[in-house]
Amino acid sequence: MDQGLIPRRYAKALLMLASEHQSAPAVYEAMIRLADSFAAEPQLRHTLSNPAISNDEKLSLVLAAAGAQGVAAEELSGYVKLLCQNRRLDSLYQSALAFIALYRAQNHIFKVNVTSAAPLSAEEMGRIKSIVERQLPADSTADFSEAVNPDLIGGFTVSIDNELLDASVANELKQLRIKLLSH
């Protein structure tokens, strides 16, 4: 997802600063929680853009949404204050997404989503993780998430960043239909 030039520049600056202060992993975790908060509560963007709410209240809201503590709270607090000062707080969500993407690229972290038709057992998930990890570069790590989608009918899909492996029954049926229609 393209986050835009301005949010990406702010995110890059935050990553550089956090890396200098050895707080990048903590800020990364806070940004993940912040992005999740934005995704879960769309009203958060409207609240942050409301001019009737003071910047201090907005800062408290962002820190709470990010669950930031310690050094991550300090870094994020300075960052939010800078965005407020430059009237860029409306780009905070895009900036958080950009920071996450930049951090993952810098640290060779791949986002892996496994979606199955039914919940996978620990053994099945372990086999999928093992196979995926063998395909990744040696110095990288995988950040796994699981989801269930009954529309797959059976099987699973594995998404690694922008690549998709579709081993679902629904996909097999779709491919069969296309093949039959083309003849």
RASUL-V729820 format. One record per backbone hydrogen bond with DSSP energy under -0.5 kcal/mol. CO is the residue of the C=O (numbers start at 1). NH is the residue of the N-H. Records with the same first field share a line. If there is no record, write none. Layout:
CO: NH, NH
This chain:
1: 3
4: 8
5: 9
6: 10
7: 11
8: 12
9: 13
10: 14
11: 15
12: 16
13: 17
14: 18
15: 19
16: 20
17: 21
18: 23, 24
19: 22
23: 27
24: 28
25: 29
26: 30
27: 31
28: 32
29: 33
30: 34
31: 35
32: 36
33: 37
34: 38
35: 39
36: 40
37: 41
41: 44
42: 45, 46
43: 47
44: 48
45: 49
47: 50
49: 51
50: 53
54: 58
55: 59
56: 60
57: 61
58: 62
59: 63
60: 64
61: 65
62: 66
63: 67, 68
69: 72, 73
70: 74
71: 75
72: 76
73: 77
74: 78
75: 79
76: 80
77: 81
78: 82
79: 83
80: 84
81: 85
82: 86
83: 88, 89
84: 87
88: 91
89: 92
91: 95
92: 96
93: 97
94: 98
95: 99
96: 100
97: 101
98: 102
99: 103
100: 104
101: 105
102: 106
103: 107
104: 109
105: 108
108: 110, 141
110: 112, 143
111: 113, 161
112: 114, 145
113: 115, 159
114: 147
115: 157
116: 149
121: 125
122: 126
123: 127
124: 128
125: 129
126: 130
127: 131
128: 132
129: 133
130: 134
131: 135
132: 135, 136
137: 140
141: 110
142: 144
143: 112
145: 114
147: 116
149: 152
150: 153
152: 154, 169, 170
154: 169
155: 117
156: 167
157: 115
158: 160, 165
159: 113, 161
160: 163
163: 160
164: 166
165: 158, 167
167: 156
168: 172
169: 173
170: 174
171: 175
172: 176
173: 177
174: 178
175: 179
176: 180
177: 181
178: 182
179: 183
180: 183
